[in-house]
């Protein structure tokens, strides 16, 4: 059962200066014939205004500029605010209301997020953090806590003068999103959050990506869509986009499109099928415990450790090169190395290669360096993600695995296209995006075979023509399709490997057919995102990093100024203008506070800022600093953020 919350907040002055927006010149009436007292306003979101004499009920507040318009329709005070979800752009102007006299309503889940925002934006993230994709949070609350003190029962109604709203739990765009439904004049109108955009589309993608490619957010959307469909809604007034007329028909079309999208989105292989023949049909056991042989010089984990990461090349002179190493017990690694010395002629481990940025591929890296003298090698663009994972907001970095492993020194970072002369073999290093932008392919011709080590891009059984091989699509891996799975799959087709050595113990011989299916799927998936998202360049609604900061977490606890580099990305074929304002907590300063500029087509541009904390902090500890974004005149609001620490924190924070 979901509870509904009435929230009462400290008082703020009604006359605060509003945030400048590209809003229309006046309030409009979205449904003038049936609801003449209902008005709409647009800034960072759609704000809906119900008028009763000189009072108003608002659905959302946006950037707060609606407050300046209310006197024009005879409103002197706001007495109720209904919030669809916790997203910053929907309530970043809440401080413009006199909240001592305003009842603010949200769901139990959204109230939890609003009351403790830094609980969900952590200094020390972990894989299992609530509302995160392996440590990368998908909730984005305001930087100031919102407290509440009145609880209403689930499925209750809210009455405001002659208006009665049914409160419906409609998660999917947000964990506790709710829709308010009012029935008058034989018409049902739903004030929704981001459940659906006009045209039976997603409002955005990154708010509905709740897990690592298993579609939990999509499934929540489907359940919510079914609930609203059963209510026979006539019009939906969403938090973003135009009014949705013929709502029930659009909801049904949306349900069908979501189901089609889901079928292509989920992994293209049977993730939980443990049949060894479908994961690795060619390796054979050796005398070494836990180790199988693929070709005369290539070895991997036995079937005892399905899903774990370890492969090794052993040269004729006894030198070893390990490919990824993680998720196996340290004792097992010791047994493999001792056994390889005894039975396979191993004399020295030169290095271990890291295929991509995820922590489970080098958890035993420190042991290999310290105990066995191996160097750590990887592609140059992966290096810093391994050495300084806390500076990023990506999923599944090594610092999220616990045990205090917050990064490891990389001994050599290789350029894309560089060749390594190792023990008489020519090994090539290439950039291989897909599951993540920060991945690579290591390949060589050995034992009469071209063998490609591909990380986590694809898995599966090449003999099964129903499999498309793709692993997850996770935007918090930095994974735009056109420069990810599409590019990576074409690269592998051109490479023509005889064996694909995927990570997690998958061996894929004769892979041409499955590579072609993988490539076809990647193009299909990109087209589905373009069809499902309402901006011409879908990437702005897919990518949670088109405005990003390095480092993402900034330690200001010593009082010294710290440099931060803000990257703004342009996905368009034309230049774009931006204005980005840092929303600073009291006691933190920035130079400059506002970043304005032009980014050339299809490029990134970096801007430097300097942050510093003073002794006059109102809330020492972990601080969220949102970026308030305008792009080519459109005010998106406080979409993205950085985290600052203003006092030393415990490991749990």
Buried (B, 14 or more C-beta within 10 A) or exposed (E): EBBBBBBBBEEBEBEEEBBEBEBEEEBEBBBEEBBEBBBBBBBBBBBBBBBBEEBBBBBBBBBBBBBBBBEEBEBEEBBBBBBBBBBBBBBBBBBBBBBEBBBBBBBBBBBBBBBEBBBBBBBBBBBEBEBBBBBBBBBBBBBBBBEBEEEBEEEEBBEBEEBEBBBBBBBBBBBBBBBBBBBEEEBBBBBBBBBBBBBBBBBBBBBBBBBBBBBBBBBBBBEBBEBBBEBEBBBBBBBBBBBBEEBBEBBBBBBEBBEEBBEBBBBBBBBEEEEBEBBBBBBEEBEBBBBBBBBEBBBBBBBBBBBBBBBBBBBEEBBBBBBBBBBBEEEBBEBBBEBBBEEBBBEEBBBBBBBBBBBBBBBBBBBBBEBBEBBBBBBBBBBBBBBBBBBBBBBBBBBBBEEEBBBBEBBEBBEBEEEBEBBEBEBBBBBBBBBBBBBBBBBBBBBEBBBBBBBBBBBBBBBBEEBBBBBBBBBBBBBBBBBBBBBBBBBBBEBEBBBBBBBBBBBBBEBEBBBBBBBEBBBEBBEBBBBBBBBEBBBBBBBBBBBBBBBBBBBBBEEEEBEBEBBBBBBBEEEBEBBBBBBBBEBBBBEEEEBEEEBEEEEEBEBEBEBBBEEEBEBBBBBBBBBBBBBEEEBBBBBBBBBBBBEEBEEEE
